[in-house]
Amino acid sequence: MPPRRPVHLLRTVTAVAVLAASAVACGDAGGLEGAGSTPTATSPAKLWPDLTPASSPAWNYDNGDSEAMQGITAPGDDIRKVDPVAVVKAEIAQHPDEYGGSKAQYRGTVRRMAYCGRKPADARCPLLKAYYRDITGDGHADLTLGFRLLPGNQTAVRVYTVEAGRVVQVMSNDDAVSGVELTGRSVIIHAPSDLADYEYRFQWTWDPEQHVMLLTHDEMLHIGRRERLSTPSASPSATS
């Protein structure tokens, strides 16, 4: 049953209707017009109630993993004192199958890392600007990094925190990225879709119980041609 409207609201509507009728009688064509019937709200219909619920996933979802960066420590537990170049090089060293060798998937990233850390900055360095923001909610800044995965067109997005002086990676996402945002305890990654005027949006959120960031939202959204053309290449909205 639809909810009853308050009596004073009914009186107001009635009074407006009377005034509108009077205005039409006086030749005023600007009276109120009905907007049509309101669709009836319906609750979700549960299908196949006798179906036995699955107890385990059919495949491995990307539930998030943590990984300590070997040989990387944060003096005074301050991640701002850690060299981002060293952090990326530590990941490269810990994943030789992806980065090492002439046939590795991201072999181009390794070669281009040689241009990082120079002053003035070298545009050939695949490492993007580092951003610092408290994502884990412990009152200390965490590190969000991005670097190009070459020779392809993907971008690695990583989040690092400090645990007992160690630098620990708590989020890892590789994709053809069109924009990244930081909001609250979440990282939102925008990725292009094969369908015109649509994009993928992935939201990773810090979970204090699992001590990692989990993929909490995975959706395809219609953005429209106007937004797609007017939106510049997005960069993290956090304060560096």
Order of alpha helices (4+ residues) and beta strands (2+ residues): alpha-beta-alpha-alpha-alpha-beta-beta-beta-beta-beta-beta-beta-beta-alpha
